[in-house]
């Protein structure tokens, strides 16, 4: 699978199974869509390094998708 427009971010929280709060490298906080609605509790820990993909579809509520997380 090939991803375009990928940026690094820091995971902050997951208010529900469909969205997450993240901090981008420039310091902005964003709400992102979580494609995997499973628990991911062991991976999505505060301050985890994640990667998000920008989506330019104007019909979407979020501009970014969470695509992967680095496991330490």
Beta strands, then each sheet from edge to edge (+ up, - down):
strand 1: 6-16
strand 2: 19-24
strand 3: 29-34
strand 4: 49-54
strand 5: 64-69
sheet 1: 1+ 2- 3+ 5+ 4- 1+
end
